[in-house]
Amino acid sequence: MLIGGMSLAQSSVGALGKASDAAQHVFDGRVQEPTDTIIDVASMDVQPEFPGGMAAMYEYLGSTIHYPDSAFLEKVQGKVFVQFVVGSDGKVRDAEVRRGVRKDLDDEAVRAIRAMPDWKPGQMNGKAVATRFTVPINFNLMEEEGPAED
């Protein structure tokens, strides 16, 4: 519809006020399951927990992350902030860089987060819920470190 030089489109959601069941059907005829509502970690009644706690999580990251050879040789350092979701089932998903340093360091940080074991999910009102987390991963060169050997 064209009104005063502006084009307006009316969607079924706008006309009905909310999405109907018919709008939720996908091409194969199934109804989509609603996704987890994601809660920020600061709002939780019970925080999600990495197996063994936060100290164990940083120990895991320290043993899992491999400094990329090119970054080591070029002496690139920095902190990568990775955001991810701990689902209501405890599985880690949707890992992405929120603030990065360089592609090779960013990719390694995301790889390590995606490889995490399942967490104990957070709870809100006694129910397991998906929780958004952001973790800083510091890539810092030490004197005795060197590139990985083949």
PyMOL CGO cylinders between C-alpha atoms (Angstrom):
from pymol import cmd
from pymol.cgo import CYLINDER

trace = [
    CYLINDER, 0.00, 0.00, 0.00, 1.32, 3.49, -0.84, 0.3, 1, 1, 1, 1, 1, 1,
    CYLINDER, 1.32, 3.49, -0.84, 0.47, 6.35, 1.55, 0.3, 1, 1, 1, 1, 1, 1,
    CYLINDER, 0.47, 6.35, 1.55, 1.93, 9.83, 1.17, 0.3, 1, 1, 1, 1, 1, 1,
    CYLINDER, 1.93, 9.83, 1.17, 4.97, 8.56, -0.76, 0.3, 1, 1, 1, 1, 1, 1,
    CYLINDER, 4.97, 8.56, -0.76, 5.75, 5.84, 1.82, 0.3, 1, 1, 1, 1, 1, 1,
    CYLINDER, 5.75, 5.84, 1.82, 5.30, 2.18, 1.08, 0.3, 1, 1, 1, 1, 1, 1,
    CYLINDER, 5.30, 2.18, 1.08, 3.64, 0.24, 3.88, 0.3, 1, 1, 1, 1, 1, 1,
    CYLINDER, 3.64, 0.24, 3.88, 3.36, -3.50, 4.01, 0.3, 1, 1, 1, 1, 1, 1,
    CYLINDER, 3.36, -3.50, 4.01, 0.96, -5.22, 6.31, 0.3, 1, 1, 1, 1, 1, 1,
    CYLINDER, 0.96, -5.22, 6.31, 2.13, -8.51, 7.73, 0.3, 1, 1, 1, 1, 1, 1,
    CYLINDER, 2.13, -8.51, 7.73, -0.05, -11.20, 9.20, 0.3, 1, 1, 1, 1, 1, 1,
    CYLINDER, -0.05, -11.20, 9.20, 1.70, -10.61, 12.54, 0.3, 1, 1, 1, 1, 1, 1,
    CYLINDER, 1.70, -10.61, 12.54, 0.76, -6.93, 12.47, 0.3, 1, 1, 1, 1, 1, 1,
    CYLINDER, 0.76, -6.93, 12.47, -2.81, -7.70, 11.43, 0.3, 1, 1, 1, 1, 1, 1,
    CYLINDER, -2.81, -7.70, 11.43, -3.31, -10.39, 14.05, 0.3, 1, 1, 1, 1, 1, 1,
    CYLINDER, -3.31, -10.39, 14.05, -1.28, -8.76, 16.78, 0.3, 1, 1, 1, 1, 1, 1,
    CYLINDER, -1.28, -8.76, 16.78, 0.84, -11.91, 17.27, 0.3, 1, 1, 1, 1, 1, 1,
    CYLINDER, 0.84, -11.91, 17.27, 2.14, -14.79, 15.21, 0.3, 1, 1, 1, 1, 1, 1,
    CYLINDER, 2.14, -14.79, 15.21, -0.50, -17.40, 14.51, 0.3, 1, 1, 1, 1, 1, 1,
    CYLINDER, -0.50, -17.40, 14.51, 0.08, -21.15, 14.61, 0.3, 1, 1, 1, 1, 1, 1,
    CYLINDER, 0.08, -21.15, 14.61, -0.22, -21.15, 10.83, 0.3, 1, 1, 1, 1, 1, 1,
    CYLINDER, -0.22, -21.15, 10.83, 2.66, -18.67, 10.59, 0.3, 1, 1, 1, 1, 1, 1,
    CYLINDER, 2.66, -18.67, 10.59, 4.82, -21.01, 12.65, 0.3, 1, 1, 1, 1, 1, 1,
    CYLINDER, 4.82, -21.01, 12.65, 4.52, -23.95, 10.29, 0.3, 1, 1, 1, 1, 1, 1,
    CYLINDER, 4.52, -23.95, 10.29, 7.63, -24.62, 8.28, 0.3, 1, 1, 1, 1, 1, 1,
    CYLINDER, 7.63, -24.62, 8.28, 7.72, -26.17, 4.82, 0.3, 1, 1, 1, 1, 1, 1,
    CYLINDER, 7.72, -26.17, 4.82, 7.77, -29.74, 6.09, 0.3, 1, 1, 1, 1, 1, 1,
    CYLINDER, 7.77, -29.74, 6.09, 4.52, -29.17, 7.98, 0.3, 1, 1, 1, 1, 1, 1,
    CYLINDER, 4.52, -29.17, 7.98, 5.97, -29.29, 11.49, 0.3, 1, 1, 1, 1, 1, 1,
    CYLINDER, 5.97, -29.29, 11.49, 5.48, -26.55, 14.05, 0.3, 1, 1, 1, 1, 1, 1,
    CYLINDER, 5.48, -26.55, 14.05, 8.73, -24.93, 15.15, 0.3, 1, 1, 1, 1, 1, 1,
    CYLINDER, 8.73, -24.93, 15.15, 9.68, -25.46, 18.76, 0.3, 1, 1, 1, 1, 1, 1,
    CYLINDER, 9.68, -25.46, 18.76, 10.26, -22.21, 20.64, 0.3, 1, 1, 1, 1, 1, 1,
    CYLINDER, 10.26, -22.21, 20.64, 13.91, -21.49, 21.30, 0.3, 1, 1, 1, 1, 1, 1,
    CYLINDER, 13.91, -21.49, 21.30, 15.34, -21.03, 24.78, 0.3, 1, 1, 1, 1, 1, 1,
    CYLINDER, 15.34, -21.03, 24.78, 14.86, -17.60, 26.26, 0.3, 1, 1, 1, 1, 1, 1,
    CYLINDER, 14.86, -17.60, 26.26, 18.41, -16.46, 26.98, 0.3, 1, 1, 1, 1, 1, 1,
    CYLINDER, 18.41, -16.46, 26.98, 19.05, -14.77, 30.32, 0.3, 1, 1, 1, 1, 1, 1,
    CYLINDER, 19.05, -14.77, 30.32, 22.15, -12.71, 31.11, 0.3, 1, 1, 1, 1, 1, 1,
    CYLINDER, 22.15, -12.71, 31.11, 24.27, -14.33, 33.80, 0.3, 1, 1, 1, 1, 1, 1,
    CYLINDER, 24.27, -14.33, 33.80, 23.91, -11.38, 36.20, 0.3, 1, 1, 1, 1, 1, 1,
    CYLINDER, 23.91, -11.38, 36.20, 20.12, -11.97, 36.50, 0.3, 1, 1, 1, 1, 1, 1,
    CYLINDER, 20.12, -11.97, 36.50, 20.27, -15.64, 37.44, 0.3, 1, 1, 1, 1, 1, 1,
    CYLINDER, 20.27, -15.64, 37.44, 19.01, -17.16, 40.70, 0.3, 1, 1, 1, 1, 1, 1,
    CYLINDER, 19.01, -17.16, 40.70, 21.61, -19.94, 40.30, 0.3, 1, 1, 1, 1, 1, 1,
    CYLINDER, 21.61, -19.94, 40.30, 24.62, -19.32, 38.04, 0.3, 1, 1, 1, 1, 1, 1,
    CYLINDER, 24.62, -19.32, 38.04, 25.59, -21.90, 35.41, 0.3, 1, 1, 1, 1, 1, 1,
    CYLINDER, 25.59, -21.90, 35.41, 28.63, -23.88, 36.47, 0.3, 1, 1, 1, 1, 1, 1,
    CYLINDER, 28.63, -23.88, 36.47, 31.52, -25.31, 34.50, 0.3, 1, 1, 1, 1, 1, 1,
    CYLINDER, 31.52, -25.31, 34.50, 32.39, -28.80, 35.82, 0.3, 1, 1, 1, 1, 1, 1,
    CYLINDER, 32.39, -28.80, 35.82, 34.66, -28.05, 38.79, 0.3, 1, 1, 1, 1, 1, 1,
    CYLINDER, 34.66, -28.05, 38.79, 33.92, -24.30, 38.87, 0.3, 1, 1, 1, 1, 1, 1,
    CYLINDER, 33.92, -24.30, 38.87, 35.45, -21.21, 37.30, 0.3, 1, 1, 1, 1, 1, 1,
    CYLINDER, 35.45, -21.21, 37.30, 39.02, -22.09, 38.29, 0.3, 1, 1, 1, 1, 1, 1,
    CYLINDER, 39.02, -22.09, 38.29, 38.59, -25.41, 36.46, 0.3, 1, 1, 1, 1, 1, 1,
    CYLINDER, 38.59, -25.41, 36.46, 37.22, -23.54, 33.42, 0.3, 1, 1, 1, 1, 1, 1,
    CYLINDER, 37.22, -23.54, 33.42, 40.30, -21.33, 33.19, 0.3, 1, 1, 1, 1, 1, 1,
    CYLINDER, 40.30, -21.33, 33.19, 42.53, -24.39, 33.73, 0.3, 1, 1, 1, 1, 1, 1,
    CYLINDER, 42.53, -24.39, 33.73, 40.65, -26.12, 30.89, 0.3, 1, 1, 1, 1, 1, 1,
    CYLINDER, 40.65, -26.12, 30.89, 41.12, -23.09, 28.61, 0.3, 1, 1, 1, 1, 1, 1,
    CYLINDER, 41.12, -23.09, 28.61, 44.81, -22.90, 29.50, 0.3, 1, 1, 1, 1, 1, 1,
    CYLINDER, 44.81, -22.90, 29.50, 45.36, -26.53, 28.55, 0.3, 1, 1, 1, 1, 1, 1,
    CYLINDER, 45.36, -26.53, 28.55, 43.11, -26.45, 25.46, 0.3, 1, 1, 1, 1, 1, 1,
    CYLINDER, 43.11, -26.45, 25.46, 44.16, -23.23, 23.76, 0.3, 1, 1, 1, 1, 1, 1,
    CYLINDER, 44.16, -23.23, 23.76, 47.16, -23.42, 21.45, 0.3, 1, 1, 1, 1, 1, 1,
    CYLINDER, 47.16, -23.42, 21.45, 48.89, -20.14, 20.61, 0.3, 1, 1, 1, 1, 1, 1,
    CYLINDER, 48.89, -20.14, 20.61, 48.79, -19.86, 16.80, 0.3, 1, 1, 1, 1, 1, 1,
    CYLINDER, 48.79, -19.86, 16.80, 52.32, -20.12, 15.36, 0.3, 1, 1, 1, 1, 1, 1,
    CYLINDER, 52.32, -20.12, 15.36, 52.00, -17.00, 13.20, 0.3, 1, 1, 1, 1, 1, 1,
    CYLINDER, 52.00, -17.00, 13.20, 50.80, -14.91, 16.15, 0.3, 1, 1, 1, 1, 1, 1,
    CYLINDER, 50.80, -14.91, 16.15, 53.66, -16.24, 18.28, 0.3, 1, 1, 1, 1, 1, 1,
    CYLINDER, 53.66, -16.24, 18.28, 56.29, -15.49, 15.64, 0.3, 1, 1, 1, 1, 1, 1,
    CYLINDER, 56.29, -15.49, 15.64, 54.88, -11.98, 15.14, 0.3, 1, 1, 1, 1, 1, 1,
    CYLINDER, 54.88, -11.98, 15.14, 54.64, -11.50, 18.94, 0.3, 1, 1, 1, 1, 1, 1,
    CYLINDER, 54.64, -11.50, 18.94, 50.93, -10.67, 18.78, 0.3, 1, 1, 1, 1, 1, 1,
    CYLINDER, 50.93, -10.67, 18.78, 49.26, -10.56, 22.21, 0.3, 1, 1, 1, 1, 1, 1,
    CYLINDER, 49.26, -10.56, 22.21, 45.89, -9.45, 23.49, 0.3, 1, 1, 1, 1, 1, 1,
    CYLINDER, 45.89, -9.45, 23.49, 42.58, -10.34, 25.08, 0.3, 1, 1, 1, 1, 1, 1,
    CYLINDER, 42.58, -10.34, 25.08, 39.75, -11.92, 23.08, 0.3, 1, 1, 1, 1, 1, 1,
    CYLINDER, 39.75, -11.92, 23.08, 36.26, -11.62, 24.55, 0.3, 1, 1, 1, 1, 1, 1,
    CYLINDER, 36.26, -11.62, 24.55, 34.06, -14.56, 23.54, 0.3, 1, 1, 1, 1, 1, 1,
    CYLINDER, 34.06, -14.56, 23.54, 30.33, -14.54, 24.16, 0.3, 1, 1, 1, 1, 1, 1,
    CYLINDER, 30.33, -14.54, 24.16, 28.44, -17.83, 24.25, 0.3, 1, 1, 1, 1, 1, 1,
    CYLINDER, 28.44, -17.83, 24.25, 25.26, -19.40, 25.57, 0.3, 1, 1, 1, 1, 1, 1,
    CYLINDER, 25.26, -19.40, 25.57, 25.03, -22.21, 28.09, 0.3, 1, 1, 1, 1, 1, 1,
    CYLINDER, 25.03, -22.21, 28.09, 21.73, -23.82, 27.08, 0.3, 1, 1, 1, 1, 1, 1,
    CYLINDER, 21.73, -23.82, 27.08, 19.10, -25.08, 29.50, 0.3, 1, 1, 1, 1, 1, 1,
    CYLINDER, 19.10, -25.08, 29.50, 20.54, -28.52, 28.65, 0.3, 1, 1, 1, 1, 1, 1,
    CYLINDER, 20.54, -28.52, 28.65, 24.06, -27.38, 29.71, 0.3, 1, 1, 1, 1, 1, 1,
    CYLINDER, 24.06, -27.38, 29.71, 25.47, -27.46, 26.19, 0.3, 1, 1, 1, 1, 1, 1,
    CYLINDER, 25.47, -27.46, 26.19, 27.66, -24.58, 25.00, 0.3, 1, 1, 1, 1, 1, 1,
    CYLINDER, 27.66, -24.58, 25.00, 26.46, -22.93, 21.79, 0.3, 1, 1, 1, 1, 1, 1,
    CYLINDER, 26.46, -22.93, 21.79, 26.46, -19.70, 19.78, 0.3, 1, 1, 1, 1, 1, 1,
    CYLINDER, 26.46, -19.70, 19.78, 30.09, -18.82, 20.56, 0.3, 1, 1, 1, 1, 1, 1,
    CYLINDER, 30.09, -18.82, 20.56, 31.19, -15.59, 18.89, 0.3, 1, 1, 1, 1, 1, 1,
    CYLINDER, 31.19, -15.59, 18.89, 33.89, -12.98, 19.31, 0.3, 1, 1, 1, 1, 1, 1,
    CYLINDER, 33.89, -12.98, 19.31, 32.59, -9.80, 20.93, 0.3, 1, 1, 1, 1, 1, 1,
    CYLINDER, 32.59, -9.80, 20.93, 35.96, -8.06, 20.92, 0.3, 1, 1, 1, 1, 1, 1,
    CYLINDER, 35.96, -8.06, 20.92, 38.88, -9.63, 19.15, 0.3, 1, 1, 1, 1, 1, 1,
    CYLINDER, 38.88, -9.63, 19.15, 42.58, -9.18, 18.57, 0.3, 1, 1, 1, 1, 1, 1,
    CYLINDER, 42.58, -9.18, 18.57, 43.34, -10.85, 15.25, 0.3, 1, 1, 1, 1, 1, 1,
    CYLINDER, 43.34, -10.85, 15.25, 41.59, -13.58, 13.24, 0.3, 1, 1, 1, 1, 1, 1,
    CYLINDER, 41.59, -13.58, 13.24, 43.93, -16.43, 14.20, 0.3, 1, 1, 1, 1, 1, 1,
    CYLINDER, 43.93, -16.43, 14.20, 43.71, -15.62, 17.94, 0.3, 1, 1, 1, 1, 1, 1,
    CYLINDER, 43.71, -15.62, 17.94, 39.96, -15.01, 17.71, 0.3, 1, 1, 1, 1, 1, 1,
    CYLINDER, 39.96, -15.01, 17.71, 39.39, -18.31, 15.91, 0.3, 1, 1, 1, 1, 1, 1,
    CYLINDER, 39.39, -18.31, 15.91, 41.42, -20.24, 18.49, 0.3, 1, 1, 1, 1, 1, 1,
    CYLINDER, 41.42, -20.24, 18.49, 39.48, -18.70, 21.37, 0.3, 1, 1, 1, 1, 1, 1,
    CYLINDER, 39.48, -18.70, 21.37, 36.13, -19.60, 19.77, 0.3, 1, 1, 1, 1, 1, 1,
    CYLINDER, 36.13, -19.60, 19.77, 37.36, -23.14, 19.00, 0.3, 1, 1, 1, 1, 1, 1,
    CYLINDER, 37.36, -23.14, 19.00, 38.28, -23.70, 22.65, 0.3, 1, 1, 1, 1, 1, 1,
    CYLINDER, 38.28, -23.70, 22.65, 34.92, -22.40, 23.90, 0.3, 1, 1, 1, 1, 1, 1,
    CYLINDER, 34.92, -22.40, 23.90, 32.99, -24.59, 21.44, 0.3, 1, 1, 1, 1, 1, 1,
    CYLINDER, 32.99, -24.59, 21.44, 34.95, -27.65, 22.63, 0.3, 1, 1, 1, 1, 1, 1,
    CYLINDER, 34.95, -27.65, 22.63, 33.94, -27.14, 26.28, 0.3, 1, 1, 1, 1, 1, 1,
    CYLINDER, 33.94, -27.14, 26.28, 32.23, -29.99, 28.09, 0.3, 1, 1, 1, 1, 1, 1,
    CYLINDER, 32.23, -29.99, 28.09, 28.61, -29.56, 29.17, 0.3, 1, 1, 1, 1, 1, 1,
    CYLINDER, 28.61, -29.56, 29.17, 27.97, -27.20, 32.06, 0.3, 1, 1, 1, 1, 1, 1,
    CYLINDER, 27.97, -27.20, 32.06, 25.46, -27.45, 34.89, 0.3, 1, 1, 1, 1, 1, 1,
    CYLINDER, 25.46, -27.45, 34.89, 22.81, -25.02, 33.56, 0.3, 1, 1, 1, 1, 1, 1,
    CYLINDER, 22.81, -25.02, 33.56, 21.75, -21.89, 35.39, 0.3, 1, 1, 1, 1, 1, 1,
    CYLINDER, 21.75, -21.89, 35.39, 18.36, -21.67, 37.04, 0.3, 1, 1, 1, 1, 1, 1,
    CYLINDER, 18.36, -21.67, 37.04, 15.67, -19.04, 37.28, 0.3, 1, 1, 1, 1, 1, 1,
    CYLINDER, 15.67, -19.04, 37.28, 12.65, -19.67, 39.51, 0.3, 1, 1, 1, 1, 1, 1,
    CYLINDER, 12.65, -19.67, 39.51, 13.78, -23.28, 39.98, 0.3, 1, 1, 1, 1, 1, 1,
    CYLINDER, 13.78, -23.28, 39.98, 13.87, -24.00, 36.25, 0.3, 1, 1, 1, 1, 1, 1,
    CYLINDER, 13.87, -24.00, 36.25, 16.96, -24.58, 34.06, 0.3, 1, 1, 1, 1, 1, 1,
    CYLINDER, 16.96, -24.58, 34.06, 17.38, -21.71, 31.59, 0.3, 1, 1, 1, 1, 1, 1,
    CYLINDER, 17.38, -21.71, 31.59, 19.77, -20.71, 28.83, 0.3, 1, 1, 1, 1, 1, 1,
    CYLINDER, 19.77, -20.71, 28.83, 22.34, -18.18, 29.99, 0.3, 1, 1, 1, 1, 1, 1,
    CYLINDER, 22.34, -18.18, 29.99, 24.55, -15.76, 28.08, 0.3, 1, 1, 1, 1, 1, 1,
    CYLINDER, 24.55, -15.76, 28.08, 28.20, -15.60, 29.16, 0.3, 1, 1, 1, 1, 1, 1,
    CYLINDER, 28.20, -15.60, 29.16, 31.19, -13.53, 28.08, 0.3, 1, 1, 1, 1, 1, 1,
    CYLINDER, 31.19, -13.53, 28.08, 34.67, -14.82, 28.87, 0.3, 1, 1, 1, 1, 1, 1,
    CYLINDER, 34.67, -14.82, 28.87, 37.95, -12.94, 28.36, 0.3, 1, 1, 1, 1, 1, 1,
    CYLINDER, 37.95, -12.94, 28.36, 40.74, -15.12, 26.98, 0.3, 1, 1, 1, 1, 1, 1,
    CYLINDER, 40.74, -15.12, 26.98, 44.17, -13.57, 27.35, 0.3, 1, 1, 1, 1, 1, 1,
    CYLINDER, 44.17, -13.57, 27.35, 46.82, -14.44, 24.78, 0.3, 1, 1, 1, 1, 1, 1,
    CYLINDER, 46.82, -14.44, 24.78, 50.05, -13.49, 26.52, 0.3, 1, 1, 1, 1, 1, 1,
    CYLINDER, 50.05, -13.49, 26.52, 53.53, -14.56, 25.44, 0.3, 1, 1, 1, 1, 1, 1,
    CYLINDER, 53.53, -14.56, 25.44, 55.86, -15.96, 28.07, 0.3, 1, 1, 1, 1, 1, 1,
    CYLINDER, 55.86, -15.96, 28.07, 59.65, -16.12, 27.72, 0.3, 1, 1, 1, 1, 1, 1,
    CYLINDER, 59.65, -16.12, 27.72, 59.80, -19.94, 27.61, 0.3, 1, 1, 1, 1, 1, 1,
    CYLINDER, 59.80, -19.94, 27.61, 56.95, -20.43, 25.12, 0.3, 1, 1, 1, 1, 1, 1,
    CYLINDER, 56.95, -20.43, 25.12, 57.57, -21.28, 21.50, 0.3, 1, 1, 1, 1, 1, 1,
    CYLINDER, 57.57, -21.28, 21.50, 55.64, -22.27, 18.39, 0.3, 1, 1, 1, 1, 1, 1,
    CYLINDER, 55.64, -22.27, 18.39, 54.05, -25.71, 18.37, 0.3, 1, 1, 1, 1, 1, 1,
    CYLINDER, 54.05, -25.71, 18.37, 56.28, -28.50, 17.13, 0.3, 1, 1, 1, 1, 1, 1,
    CYLINDER, 56.28, -28.50, 17.13, 55.10, -30.88, 14.44, 0.3, 1, 1, 1, 1, 1, 1,
]
cmd.load_cgo(trace, "trace")
